[in-house]
Amino acid sequence: MQETKRQKQIGQLIQEELSDIFQRMGFNVLEGGMISIAAVKMTPDLLEAKVYLSMFQIKDQDGMLGRINERMGEIKKALGQRVGKQLRRVPELTFFLDETLDYVFKMEELFKKIKEDDSNIKGNSDINKDTK
């Protein structure tokens, strides 16, 4: 089912506010890596928000997700203070890992390998033509 305009608006608002909250709490740059809010998807009743986190160069992503969940109360309180006038209720937050960036890197590696293999095959066929 496609998101409504209101769901998208609230999702964008929460994404912006959470990004700022994460920056103030020091979550955006940790252990030499970066965390960003990739997307926020709202349920139709606007009571639940699925927050997708993109983690770049963070080795223990599940551990980091656990640390963020430990501070959920603090995050939700800060979010409530910021969006309390726009929303009747602050949505329940659920954090997920966004693996789009990992997928992109894997695809780039595969394309590089295919290109290398293709150039090796062409190089070998040129050698075979020269020997005939």
DSSP file with accessible surface (Angstrom, degrees, kcal/mol):
  #  RESIDUE AA STRUCTURE BP1 BP2  ACC     N-H-->O    O-->H-N    N-H-->O    O-->H-N    TCO  KAPPA ALPHA  PHI   PSI    X-CA   Y-CA   Z-CA
    1    1 A M              0   0  214      0, 0.0     2,-0.2     0, 0.0     0, 0.0   0.000 360.0 360.0 360.0 137.4    0.0    0.0    0.0
    2    2 A Q        -     0   0  157      1,-0.1     2,-0.1     0, 0.0     0, 0.0  -0.492 360.0-107.8 -81.4 145.2    1.3    3.4   -0.9
    3    3 A E        -     0   0   43     -2,-0.2    -1,-0.1     1,-0.1     2,-0.1  -0.425  32.1-124.0 -70.2 144.0    2.0    6.1    1.7
    4    4 A T     >  -     0   0   76     -2,-0.1     4,-2.2     1,-0.1     5,-0.2  -0.339  27.1-104.1 -79.5 168.8   -0.4    9.0    1.8
    5    5 A K  H  > S+     0   0  162      1,-0.2     4,-2.4     2,-0.2     5,-0.2   0.905 122.8  51.5 -59.8 -41.9    0.8   12.6    1.6
    6    6 A R  H  > S+     0   0  115      1,-0.2     4,-2.7     2,-0.2     5,-0.3   0.905 107.5  52.0 -64.5 -41.8    0.3   13.1    5.3
    7    7 A Q  H  > S+     0   0   10      1,-0.2     4,-2.6     2,-0.2    -1,-0.2   0.920 111.4  47.6 -59.7 -43.6    2.4   10.0    6.1
    8    8 A K  H  X S+     0   0  103     -4,-2.2     4,-2.5     2,-0.2    -2,-0.2   0.906 111.8  50.2 -64.5 -41.8    5.2   11.3    3.9
    9    9 A Q  H  X S+     0   0   97     -4,-2.4     4,-2.3     2,-0.2    -2,-0.2   0.935 114.1  43.4 -62.5 -46.8    5.1   14.7    5.5
   10   10 A I  H  X S+     0   0    4     -4,-2.7     4,-2.8     2,-0.2     5,-0.3   0.910 113.0  53.0 -67.1 -40.1    5.2   13.3    9.1
   11   11 A G  H  X S+     0   0    3     -4,-2.6     4,-2.5    -5,-0.3    -2,-0.2   0.923 110.3  47.5 -60.0 -42.8    7.9   10.9    8.1
   12   12 A Q  H  X S+     0   0   94     -4,-2.5     4,-2.5     2,-0.2    -2,-0.2   0.918 111.7  50.6 -64.9 -42.6   10.0   13.7    6.6
   13   13 A L  H  X S+     0   0   30     -4,-2.3     4,-2.5     2,-0.2     5,-0.2   0.947 112.9  45.6 -60.0 -47.1    9.5   15.8    9.8
   14   14 A I  H  X S+     0   0    0     -4,-2.8     4,-3.1     1,-0.2     5,-0.3   0.902 111.0  53.8 -66.1 -38.5   10.5   13.0   12.1
   15   15 A Q  H  X S+     0   0   42     -4,-2.5     4,-2.2    -5,-0.3    -1,-0.2   0.944 111.1  45.4 -61.0 -46.4   13.5   12.2    9.9
   16   16 A E  H  X S+     0   0  106     -4,-2.5     4,-1.9     2,-0.2    -2,-0.2   0.928 115.9  45.6 -62.9 -45.4   14.7   15.8   10.1
   17   17 A E  H  X S+     0   0   41     -4,-2.5     4,-2.6     1,-0.2    -2,-0.2   0.910 113.1  49.4 -67.8 -41.8   14.2   16.0   13.8
   18   18 A L  H  X S+     0   0    0     -4,-3.1     4,-3.2     2,-0.2     5,-0.2   0.885 107.5  55.5 -64.9 -36.5   15.8   12.6   14.6
   19   19 A S  H  X S+     0   0   48     -4,-2.2     4,-2.0    -5,-0.3    -1,-0.2   0.931 111.2  44.1 -59.9 -44.3   18.8   13.6   12.4
   20   20 A D  H  X S+     0   0   45     -4,-1.9     4,-2.5     2,-0.2    -2,-0.2   0.910 113.4  50.8 -67.2 -41.1   19.3   16.7   14.6
   21   21 A I  H  X S+     0   0    5     -4,-2.6     4,-2.3     1,-0.2     6,-0.2   0.932 110.2  49.6 -62.1 -44.9   18.7   14.7   17.8
   22   22 A F  H  X>S+     0   0    4     -4,-3.2     5,-2.5     1,-0.2     6,-0.9   0.898 110.5  51.0 -61.3 -39.5   21.2   12.1   16.8
   23   23 A Q  H ><5S+     0   0  115     -4,-2.0     3,-0.8    -5,-0.2    -1,-0.2   0.934 111.9  46.1 -64.6 -44.5   23.7   14.8   16.0
   24   24 A R  H 3<5S+     0   0  182     -4,-2.5    -1,-0.2     1,-0.2    -2,-0.2   0.827 112.9  50.0 -67.6 -32.7   23.2   16.5   19.4
   25   25 A M  H 3<5S-     0   0   36     -4,-2.3    -1,-0.2    -5,-0.2    -2,-0.2   0.523 115.9-115.3 -82.9  -7.9   23.5   13.1   21.2
   26   26 A G  T <<5S+     0   0   31     -3,-0.8     3,-0.2    -4,-0.7    -3,-0.2   0.658  81.1 122.0  84.8  15.9   26.7   12.3   19.4
   27   27 A F      < +     0   0    7     -5,-2.5     3,-0.2    -6,-0.2    -4,-0.2   0.679  57.5  73.1 -82.0 -17.9   25.3    9.3   17.4
   28   28 A N  S    S+     0   0   49     -6,-0.9     7,-2.1     1,-0.2     2,-0.5   0.853 106.3  30.6 -70.9 -31.7   26.1   10.7   14.0
   29   29 A V  E    S+A   34   0A  91      5,-0.2     2,-0.4    -3,-0.2    -1,-0.2  -0.932  78.8 151.5-129.5 109.0   29.9   10.1   14.3
   30   30 A L  E >   -A   33   0A  34      3,-1.5     3,-3.1    -2,-0.5    -3,-0.0  -0.997  62.9  -5.9-138.5 140.8   31.0    7.2   16.4
   31   31 A E  T 3  S-     0   0  120     -2,-0.4    28,-0.2     1,-0.3     3,-0.1   0.818 127.3 -54.9  50.2  36.7   34.0    4.9   16.4
   32   32 A G  T 3  S+     0   0   64      1,-0.3    -1,-0.3    26,-0.1     2,-0.2   0.550 122.3  94.7  77.1   5.0   35.3    6.4   13.2
   33   33 A G  E <   -A   30   0A   2     -3,-3.1    -3,-1.5     2,-0.0     2,-0.4  -0.626  67.0-123.3-119.9 179.7   32.0    5.7   11.4
   34   34 A M  E     -AB  29  56A 106     22,-2.3    22,-2.9    -5,-0.2     2,-0.4  -0.958  10.3-159.8-129.1 147.1   28.9    7.6   10.6
   35   35 A I  E     + B   0  55A   7     -7,-2.1     2,-0.3    -2,-0.4    20,-0.2  -0.986  17.3 171.8-122.5 133.3   25.2    7.0   11.3
   36   36 A S  E     - B   0  54A  62     18,-2.3    18,-3.1    -2,-0.4     2,-0.8  -0.966  39.4-109.8-137.0 157.5   22.4    8.7    9.4
   37   37 A I  E     - B   0  53A   9     -2,-0.3    16,-0.2    16,-0.2     3,-0.1  -0.778  32.6-177.3 -85.8 110.4   18.7    8.4    9.1
   38   38 A A  E     -     0   0A  37     14,-2.5     2,-0.3    -2,-0.8    -1,-0.2   0.899  60.9 -20.0 -78.0 -42.0   18.1    6.9    5.7
   39   39 A A  E     - B   0  52A  28     13,-1.3    13,-3.0     2,-0.0     2,-0.4  -0.986  47.6-145.9-162.8 157.3   14.3    6.9    5.8
   40   40 A V  E     - B   0  51A   9     -2,-0.3     2,-0.5    11,-0.2    11,-0.2  -0.991  15.2-165.9-131.6 122.6   11.2    7.0    8.1
   41   41 A K  E     - B   0  50A  98      9,-2.5     9,-3.1    -2,-0.4     2,-0.3  -0.951   9.5-153.8-111.5 126.6    8.1    5.1    7.2
   42   42 A M  E     - B   0  49A   9     -2,-0.5     7,-0.2     7,-0.2   -35,-0.1  -0.733  14.8-122.5-100.0 146.8    4.9    5.9    9.0
   43   43 A T    >   -     0   0   29      5,-2.1     3,-2.1    -2,-0.3     5,-0.1  -0.446  37.3-103.4 -76.0 160.1    1.9    3.6    9.6
   44   44 A P  T 3  S+     0   0   91      0, 0.0    -1,-0.1     0, 0.0    -2,-0.0   0.829 123.6  51.6 -57.6 -30.4   -1.5    4.9    8.3
   45   45 A D  T 3  S-     0   0   95      1,-0.0    -2,-0.0     3,-0.0    -3,-0.0   0.483 106.5-129.6 -86.1   0.4   -2.6    5.9   11.8
   46   46 A L  S <  S+     0   0   37     -3,-2.1    43,-0.1     2,-0.2     3,-0.1   0.664  79.3 111.7  62.1  20.8    0.7    7.9   12.3
   47   47 A L  S    S+     0   0   54      1,-0.1    45,-3.1    44,-0.1     2,-0.4   0.575  70.6  47.3 -98.9 -12.0    1.3    6.1   15.7
   48   48 A E  E     - c   0  92A  96     43,-0.3    -5,-2.1    -5,-0.1     2,-0.4  -0.995  62.3-166.2-132.3 139.7    4.3    4.0   14.6
   49   49 A A  E     -Bc  42  93A   0     43,-3.2    45,-2.2    -2,-0.4     2,-0.7  -0.990  10.6-152.5-126.7 125.8    7.4    5.1   12.8
   50   50 A K  E     -Bc  41  94A  90     -9,-3.1    -9,-2.5    -2,-0.4     2,-0.6  -0.888  18.2-160.8 -94.6 115.9    9.9    2.6   11.2
   51   51 A V  E     -Bc  40  95A   0     43,-3.3    45,-2.8    -2,-0.7     2,-0.6  -0.893   3.0-155.1-105.5 120.3   13.3    4.4   11.2
   52   52 A Y  E     -Bc  39  96A  65    -13,-3.0   -14,-2.5    -2,-0.6   -13,-1.3  -0.853  10.3-158.1 -99.2 120.0   15.9    3.0    8.9
   53   53 A L  E     -Bc  37  97A   0     43,-3.2    45,-3.4    -2,-0.6     2,-0.5  -0.843   5.5-152.2-102.0 133.3   19.5    3.8    9.9
   54   54 A S  E     -B   36   0A  15    -18,-3.1   -18,-2.3    -2,-0.4     2,-0.5  -0.905  12.5-165.6-102.5 123.4   22.4    3.8    7.5
   55   55 A M  E     -B   35   0A   6     -2,-0.5     2,-0.5    43,-0.4     3,-0.2  -0.956   0.6-164.5-116.4 120.2   25.7    3.0    9.2
   56   56 A F  E    S-B   34   0A  74    -22,-2.9   -22,-2.3    -2,-0.5     3,-0.1  -0.913  71.9 -11.3-109.5 122.5   28.9    3.7    7.3
   57   57 A Q  S    S+     0   0  131     -2,-0.5     2,-0.6     1,-0.2    -1,-0.2   0.839  90.1 137.2  59.5  38.3   32.2    2.1    8.5
   58   58 A I        -     0   0    7     -3,-0.2     3,-0.3     1,-0.2    -1,-0.2  -0.975  39.4-161.5-111.6 119.2   30.8    0.8   11.8
   59   59 A K  S    S+     0   0  199     -2,-0.6     2,-1.1     1,-0.2     3,-0.2   0.934  82.4  43.8 -69.5 -48.9   32.0   -2.7   12.5
   60   60 A D     >  +     0   0   99      1,-0.2     4,-2.1     2,-0.1    -1,-0.2  -0.661  65.5 162.7 -99.8  80.5   29.4   -3.8   15.1
   61   61 A Q  H  > S+     0   0   39     -2,-1.1     4,-2.4    -3,-0.3    -1,-0.2   0.891  74.8  50.7 -67.9 -38.7   26.2   -2.5   13.6
   62   62 A D  H  > S+     0   0  118      2,-0.2     4,-2.1     1,-0.2    -1,-0.2   0.904 110.5  50.0 -66.2 -39.5   23.9   -4.7   15.7
   63   63 A G  H  > S+     0   0   27      2,-0.2     4,-2.1     1,-0.2    -1,-0.2   0.903 110.8  49.7 -63.0 -41.1   25.7   -3.6   18.9
   64   64 A M  H  X S+     0   0    2     -4,-2.1     4,-2.2     2,-0.2    -2,-0.2   0.904 108.4  52.5 -64.9 -40.6   25.3    0.0   17.8
   65   65 A L  H  X S+     0   0   25     -4,-2.4     4,-2.4     1,-0.2    -2,-0.2   0.906 108.6  51.6 -61.4 -38.8   21.6   -0.5   17.1
   66   66 A G  H  X S+     0   0   30     -4,-2.1     4,-1.9     2,-0.2    -2,-0.2   0.897 107.8  51.4 -63.7 -40.9   21.3   -2.0   20.6
   67   67 A R  H  X S+     0   0   97     -4,-2.1     4,-0.9     2,-0.2    -1,-0.2   0.882 110.4  48.9 -64.7 -37.7   23.0    1.1   22.1
   68   68 A I  H >< S+     0   0    0     -4,-2.2     3,-0.7     1,-0.2    -2,-0.2   0.925 110.2  50.9 -67.0 -42.7   20.5    3.4   20.3
   69   69 A N  H >< S+     0   0   70     -4,-2.4     3,-1.4     1,-0.2     4,-0.2   0.831 102.9  60.6 -64.3 -31.5   17.6    1.3   21.5
   70   70 A E  H 3< S+     0   0  159     -4,-1.9     3,-0.3     1,-0.3    -1,-0.2   0.821 107.8  44.9 -63.1 -30.2   18.9    1.6   25.1
   71   71 A R  T <X S+     0   0   84     -4,-0.9     4,-2.3    -3,-0.7    -1,-0.3   0.113  78.7 117.3-100.3  21.7   18.6    5.4   24.8
   72   72 A M  H <> S+     0   0   42     -3,-1.4     4,-3.1     1,-0.2     5,-0.3   0.884  71.9  53.7 -57.5 -43.2   15.1    5.1   23.2
   73   73 A G  H  > S+     0   0   56     -3,-0.3     4,-2.4    -4,-0.2    -1,-0.2   0.925 110.6  46.4 -59.8 -44.5   13.4    7.0   26.1
   74   74 A E  H  > S+     0   0  103      2,-0.2     4,-2.2     1,-0.2    -1,-0.2   0.908 114.3  48.1 -64.2 -41.5   15.8    9.9   25.8
   75   75 A I  H  X S+     0   0    0     -4,-2.3     4,-2.4     2,-0.2    -2,-0.2   0.934 112.7  47.7 -65.5 -45.7   15.4   10.0   22.0
   76   76 A K  H  X S+     0   0   51     -4,-3.1     4,-2.7     2,-0.2    -2,-0.2   0.888 110.5  52.2 -66.3 -37.0   11.6    9.8   22.2
   77   77 A K  H  X S+     0   0  144     -4,-2.4     4,-2.0    -5,-0.3    -1,-0.2   0.944 111.1  46.8 -63.6 -45.1   11.4   12.6   24.9
   78   78 A A  H  X S+     0   0   24     -4,-2.2     4,-1.2     1,-0.2    -2,-0.2   0.906 113.0  49.9 -63.8 -39.3   13.6   14.9   22.7
   79   79 A L  H  X S+     0   0    0     -4,-2.4     4,-2.6     1,-0.2     3,-0.4   0.921 108.4  53.2 -65.3 -41.4   11.4   14.1   19.7
   80   80 A G  H  X S+     0   0   19     -4,-2.7     4,-1.4     1,-0.2    -1,-0.2   0.880 106.0  53.0 -61.0 -38.7    8.2   14.8   21.7
   81   81 A Q  H  < S+     0   0  146     -4,-2.0    -1,-0.2     1,-0.2    -2,-0.2   0.825 115.0  42.1 -65.9 -30.0    9.6   18.2   22.7
   82   82 A R  H  < S+     0   0   73     -4,-1.2    -2,-0.2    -3,-0.4    -1,-0.2   0.837 126.7  26.9 -86.7 -37.5   10.2   19.1   19.1
   83   83 A V  H >X S+     0   0    0     -4,-2.6     4,-1.9     1,-0.1     3,-1.1   0.343  86.8 106.6-109.8   7.0    7.1   17.7   17.3
   84   84 A G  T 3< S+     0   0   44     -4,-1.4    -1,-0.1     1,-0.3    -3,-0.1   0.795  81.5  49.5 -57.9 -31.7    4.6   18.0   20.2
   85   85 A K  T 34 S+     0   0  210     -3,-0.2    -1,-0.3    -4,-0.2    -2,-0.1   0.722 114.4  44.3 -82.0 -20.2    2.8   21.0   18.7
   86   86 A Q  T <4 S+     0   0  100     -3,-1.1     2,-0.4     1,-0.1    -2,-0.2   0.711 115.1  46.1 -93.5 -24.7    2.5   19.3   15.2
   87   87 A L     <  -     0   0   19     -4,-1.9     3,-0.1    -7,-0.1    -1,-0.1  -0.932  64.7-144.5-122.7 146.0    1.3   15.8   16.4
   88   88 A R  S    S+     0   0  254     -2,-0.4     2,-0.4     1,-0.2    -1,-0.1   0.893  93.1  18.4 -70.3 -42.3   -1.3   14.7   18.9
   89   89 A R  S    S-     0   0  161    -43,-0.1    -1,-0.2     0, 0.0     0, 0.0  -0.993  81.0-119.8-131.7 141.7    0.9   11.7   19.9
   90   90 A V        -     0   0   37     -2,-0.4   -10,-0.1    -3,-0.1     3,-0.1  -0.642  42.6-117.5 -76.5 128.2    4.5   11.0   19.4
   91   91 A P        -     0   0    1      0, 0.0     2,-0.3     0, 0.0   -43,-0.3  -0.278  24.2-103.6 -68.8 153.6    4.8    7.9   17.4
   92   92 A E  E     -c   48   0A 106    -45,-3.1   -43,-3.2     1,-0.0     2,-0.4  -0.617  40.5-137.4 -71.6 133.7    6.5    4.7   18.7
   93   93 A L  E     -c   49   0A  10     -2,-0.3     2,-0.4   -45,-0.2   -43,-0.2  -0.802  22.0-177.0-100.9 136.0    9.9    4.4   17.1
   94   94 A T  E     -c   50   0A  60    -45,-2.2   -43,-3.3    -2,-0.4     2,-0.4  -0.996  16.8-147.0-129.1 124.2   11.3    1.2   15.8
   95   95 A F  E     +c   51   0A  10     -2,-0.4     2,-0.3   -45,-0.2   -43,-0.2  -0.765  18.8 176.4 -98.1 137.9   14.9    1.2   14.4
   96   96 A F  E     -c   52   0A  77    -45,-2.8   -43,-3.2    -2,-0.4     2,-0.4  -0.945  33.9-108.4-131.5 155.0   16.1   -1.0   11.6
   97   97 A L  E     -c   53   0A  33     -2,-0.3     2,-0.7   -45,-0.2   -43,-0.2  -0.712  25.7-143.5 -83.2 129.9   19.4   -1.2    9.7
   98   98 A D        -     0   0   40    -45,-3.4   -43,-0.4    -2,-0.4     3,-0.4  -0.859  17.1-176.1 -92.5 114.9   19.2    0.2    6.2
   99   99 A E     >  +     0   0  121     -2,-0.7     4,-2.2     1,-0.2     5,-0.2   0.192  52.5 106.2-100.0  17.0   21.4   -2.1    4.1
  100  100 A T  H  > S+     0   0   77      1,-0.2     4,-2.5     2,-0.2    -1,-0.2   0.918  79.6  51.1 -61.7 -43.1   21.0   -0.2    0.9
  101  101 A L  H  > S+     0   0   54     -3,-0.4     4,-2.3     1,-0.2    -1,-0.2   0.921 110.3  48.6 -63.2 -43.6   24.6    1.2    1.1
  102  102 A D  H  > S+     0   0   57     -4,-0.2     4,-2.3     1,-0.2    -1,-0.2   0.906 111.0  51.8 -60.4 -41.5   26.0   -2.3    1.7
  103  103 A Y  H  X S+     0   0  147     -4,-2.2     4,-2.5     1,-0.2    -2,-0.2   0.914 108.3  50.9 -61.8 -42.8   24.0   -3.5   -1.3
  104  104 A V  H  X S+     0   0   59     -4,-2.5     4,-2.5     1,-0.2    -2,-0.2   0.926 110.4  48.7 -62.1 -45.8   25.4   -0.7   -3.5
  105  105 A F  H  X S+     0   0   90     -4,-2.3     4,-2.2     1,-0.2    -1,-0.2   0.909 111.5  49.8 -62.3 -40.5   29.0   -1.5   -2.5
  106  106 A K  H  X S+     0   0  143     -4,-2.3     4,-2.2     2,-0.2    -1,-0.2   0.916 110.8  49.6 -64.0 -41.6   28.4   -5.2   -3.2
  107  107 A M  H  X S+     0   0   56     -4,-2.5     4,-2.6     2,-0.2    -2,-0.2   0.915 109.3  51.6 -64.7 -40.8   27.0   -4.4   -6.6
  108  108 A E  H  X S+     0   0   95     -4,-2.5     4,-2.3     1,-0.2    -1,-0.2   0.911 109.5  50.3 -61.9 -41.6   29.9   -2.1   -7.5
  109  109 A E  H  X S+     0   0  116     -4,-2.2     4,-2.4     2,-0.2    -1,-0.2   0.908 110.5  49.7 -62.2 -42.8   32.3   -4.9   -6.6
  110  110 A L  H  X S+     0   0   95     -4,-2.2     4,-2.7     1,-0.2    -2,-0.2   0.918 110.4  49.6 -63.1 -42.3   30.4   -7.4   -8.8
  111  111 A F  H  X S+     0   0  130     -4,-2.6     4,-2.5     2,-0.2    -2,-0.2   0.901 110.6  50.5 -63.7 -39.0   30.5   -4.9  -11.7
  112  112 A K  H  X S+     0   0  113     -4,-2.3     4,-2.6     2,-0.2    -1,-0.2   0.927 111.6  48.1 -62.2 -44.1   34.2   -4.4  -11.3
  113  113 A K  H  X S+     0   0  127     -4,-2.4     4,-2.9     2,-0.2     5,-0.2   0.918 111.5  49.3 -64.4 -42.5   34.8   -8.1  -11.3
  114  114 A I  H  X S+     0   0  104     -4,-2.7     4,-2.8     1,-0.2    -1,-0.2   0.924 111.6  49.3 -62.5 -42.9   32.6   -8.7  -14.3
  115  115 A K  H  X S+     0   0  161     -4,-2.5     4,-2.5     2,-0.2    -2,-0.2   0.916 112.5  47.6 -62.9 -42.5   34.5   -5.9  -16.2
  116  116 A E  H  X S+     0   0  116     -4,-2.6     4,-2.3     2,-0.2    -2,-0.2   0.931 113.7  47.2 -63.6 -45.6   37.9   -7.4  -15.2
  117  117 A D  H  X S+     0   0   74     -4,-2.9     4,-2.3     2,-0.2    -2,-0.2   0.907 112.0  51.1 -62.3 -40.4   36.8  -10.9  -16.3
  118  118 A D  H  X S+     0   0   75     -4,-2.8     4,-2.5    -5,-0.2    -2,-0.2   0.919 110.9  47.4 -63.6 -42.6   35.4   -9.5  -19.5
  119  119 A S  H  X S+     0   0   66     -4,-2.5     4,-2.5     1,-0.2    -1,-0.2   0.873 111.4  52.0 -69.0 -34.3   38.7   -7.7  -20.3
  120  120 A N  H  X S+     0   0   96     -4,-2.3     4,-2.3     2,-0.2    -2,-0.2   0.907 110.2  48.4 -65.8 -40.1   40.7  -10.9  -19.4
  121  121 A I  H  X S+     0   0  109     -4,-2.3     4,-2.2     2,-0.2    -2,-0.2   0.935 113.2  46.9 -66.0 -44.4   38.5  -12.9  -21.8
  122  122 A K  H  X S+     0   0  123     -4,-2.5     4,-2.0     1,-0.2    -2,-0.2   0.909 111.4  52.2 -63.6 -40.1   39.0  -10.3  -24.6
  123  123 A G  H  X S+     0   0   29     -4,-2.5     4,-1.8     1,-0.2    -2,-0.2   0.913 110.5  47.9 -62.7 -41.3   42.7  -10.2  -23.9
  124  124 A N  H  X S+     0   0   97     -4,-2.3     4,-2.3     1,-0.2    -1,-0.2   0.874 109.8  51.8 -67.8 -37.3   42.9  -14.0  -24.2
  125  125 A S  H  X S+     0   0   46     -4,-2.2     4,-1.8     2,-0.2    -1,-0.2   0.880 108.1  52.2 -69.9 -32.4   40.9  -14.0  -27.5
  126  126 A D  H  X S+     0   0   84     -4,-2.0     4,-1.8     2,-0.2    -2,-0.2   0.903 109.7  49.4 -66.7 -38.8   43.2  -11.4  -29.0
  127  127 A I  H  X S+     0   0   95     -4,-1.8     4,-1.7     1,-0.2    -2,-0.2   0.924 109.2  52.3 -65.2 -42.0   46.2  -13.6  -28.0
  128  128 A N  H  X S+     0   0   94     -4,-2.3     4,-0.9     1,-0.2    -1,-0.2   0.883 108.3  51.0 -62.9 -37.2   44.6  -16.6  -29.6
  129  129 A K  H  < S+     0   0  146     -4,-1.8     3,-0.5     1,-0.2    -1,-0.2   0.893 108.5  52.2 -66.3 -38.4   44.0  -14.7  -32.9
  130  130 A D  H  < S+     0   0  137     -4,-1.8    -1,-0.2     1,-0.2    -2,-0.2   0.832 107.8  51.4 -67.5 -33.1   47.7  -13.6  -33.0
  131  131 A T  H  <        0   0  107     -4,-1.7    -1,-0.2    -5,-0.1    -2,-0.2   0.682 360.0 360.0 -79.8 -16.8   48.9  -17.2  -32.6
  132  132 A K     <        0   0  211     -4,-0.9    -3,-0.1    -3,-0.5    -4,-0.0  -0.130 360.0 360.0 -79.1 360.0   46.7  -18.6  -35.5
